[in-house]
Structures are given as C-alpha cells and as structure tokens.
Amino acid sequence: MVRKGQIKDVVHVFVIKANIGGYPYDELKWNRIQFKRTLGDCAVDGRLPEKNLVTPQQAAMEAVKWLERLERGEISSVTRRDLNVELTAVEIKQRVIKYGDFTKLNRRINSEASDSTHDRMTRDPREWEEYHRQYREARKIWNTIPYEKIINRIKKLSTRLQIGDFGCGEAKVAEAIGKDRVYSFDHVAINDNVTACDMKSVPLPNDSLDVAVFSLSLMGKNWPDYIKEAKRCLATNGYLLIAETTKSLSGSGRLSSLRDVIKDYGFEIYEDEQLGDFTFIEAREL
C-alpha cells in the first residue's frame, strides 16, 4: 500500500470487526470485500474476480452441453408481442376458452413442474400472454401492487446492487430500476432485455447478484428449486425479496412451508409483513 508523501515502508491497516446482536455483520462484509474486484482492476492490473467466475472446466462442459442441444435441434424462437395491443372481444373469448380464466391458469401452472410449464409456453407463448393479460386486469382492483412495493424497497438500497427478477412477467422492475442493473427471467421474454428460461436454472454465475426478487412468481410444484437457485446466485449478505398472497402462505396453503424453506437454504428472515391480501418477506443470505 503506497500513498503520496508516504515515509514509512510499512503501513498497518486495522480492520475492526463488530457484530450486531451476535450477527457477524462486519465479518460477512469483509469476506465479500476480499472477493470484490471491479472491471477497472481487470483492465488496469489484470486482476480477475475470483468468486464470480466459472472454472475453465465448467465453461468447457457448458459449451459441450450447448453443442449437444444444437445437434438435437433444441432451438426455440419466440415471437414477442406487445401486451399493450388491444385484443378484440372475439380474440379474448377464444383465448379464455382455450387457456381458461385466471384461476384455471394459476391452478395449471402450480400443479406441474416448472420444466413442463417452460416447454409448453415455449411452444405456445400465447398462453403466457393470456396469463399476463388477465393478471394485468386482475390487479386493477388491488389496493396493493406487489411489484410496486418491491420496487420502492429496491430504490432505498445502494444503486450499485445487481438485481435478479425471477419470473419477471412484464419486467416492471427493470423498467423502474434500469435494465443495466436488473437481470430479468421468465418462461417467455416480453422483450430483448428478458431471458427466457426455467427459473430453477438461470444463466448466471454463482454469487453474481445482490438482490433476488420473486413477485408472485413462486409457481409450480418445484418452487423450492427457485429459492435454491436464488441462494446460488446471491452474494454473501444478499437480499431475498418475496411477495406472495397471504392465503397461499396459510396453514393449508400451497406455500405454507415457504418460511422454513427460506431458512433451510441459509437465509435469515428480517421482515415478514402482511398488507391486504399479500405478504412481503425480506430475507438475507448468510
């Protein structure tokens, strides 16, 4: 460590590590700082980040898997449609007959594994479009809009944090926060800033996110896999922000074990708040 005007050959730097009520806050922050290197470090000094890079072996394996998918013809193309386009009454009726109302659509998605949903919606993106058309109609009468509350929470955090929006839908978080900071994922991509994928396996390296968002998106029988994937993607002390219907979290609800799953995957719940029909949970990665 050399500074202008420095006289002594050795400078001692003391790092004070305190804790808050037994929580090793400074220890976790220091561990993160040791791995935190920037693009500037890489460009000027050639110092690569250690914790956010895959190994050459992992990269080679993923490349082989990609080539195998190409050879099997597993290439999908999605024609993106603006959800703001008004459908005719006839088109709406035809879609409801084919896909069902909002309740039926939710029931179908929640009763199957996410890979089944992803395969079906990749083949027929109109189901995804119809789901989100009905979702947009439903929230017109809601007193609380979950993604709006989550956006307000994110805006209170550091502007340097990287965010992953799992099951982003219309990508409202990226629209409000900025696409340069938000990685948006869903079964179908509404625009070029969204990655179409199964949320149990998103194309991000380990420890690459500071915030993971699930706004009414813990859907499918294998929803715990999403929490597991968020854990993999989040850096130490990262935020997990969840909004779900209070009914689904009740004793007999579909997500009744959510809080236990969150803790089992190494998160600590900091906030657990009910607003109207929705419950908002904020947890931190340990």
C-alpha positions, 0 to 999 in steps of 0.5 A: 500500500503506497500513498503520496508523501508516504515515509514509512515502508510499512503501513498497518491497516486495522480492520475492526470487526463488530457484530450486531446482536451476535450477527457477524455483520462486519465479518460477512462484509469483509469476506465479500470485500476480499472477493470484490474486484471491479472491471477497472482492476481487470483492465488496469492490473489484470486482476480477475474476480475470483468468486464470480467466475466459472472454472475453465472446466465448467465453461468447457462442459457448458459449451459441450452441453450447448453443442449437444442441444444444437445437434438435437435441434433444441432451438426455440424462437419466440415471437414477442408481442406487445401486451399493450395491443388491444385484443378484440372481444372475439380474440379474448373469448377464444383465448379464455376458452382455450387457456381458461380464466385466471384461476384455471391458469394459476391452478395449471401452472402450480400443479406441474413442474416448472420444466413442463410449464417452460416447454409448453409456453415455449411452444405456445407463448400465447398462453403466457400472454393470456396469463399476463393479460388477465393478471394485468386486469386482475390487479386493477382492483388491488389496493396493493401492487406487489411489484410496486412495493418491491420496487420502492424497497429496491430504490432505498438500497445502494444503486450499485446492487445487481438485481435478479427478477425471477419470473419477471412477467412484464419486467416492471422492475427493470423498467423502474430500476434500469435494465443495466442493473436488473437481470430479468427471467421468465418462461417467455421474454416480453422483450430483448432485455428478458431471458427466457428460461426455467427459473430453477436454472438461470444463466448466471454465475454463482454469487453474481447478484445482490438482490433476488426478487420473486413477485408472485412468481413462486409457481409450480410444484418445484418452487423450492428449486427457485429459492435454491437457485436464488441462494446460488446466485446471491452474494454473501449478505444478499437480499431475498425479496418475496411477495406472495398472497397471504392465503397461499402462505396459510396453514393449508396453503400451497406455500405454507412451508415457504418460511422454513424453506427460506431458512433451510437454504441459509437465509435469515428472515428480517421482515415478514409483513402482511398488507391486504391480501399479500405478504412481503418477506425480506430475507438475507443470505448468510 
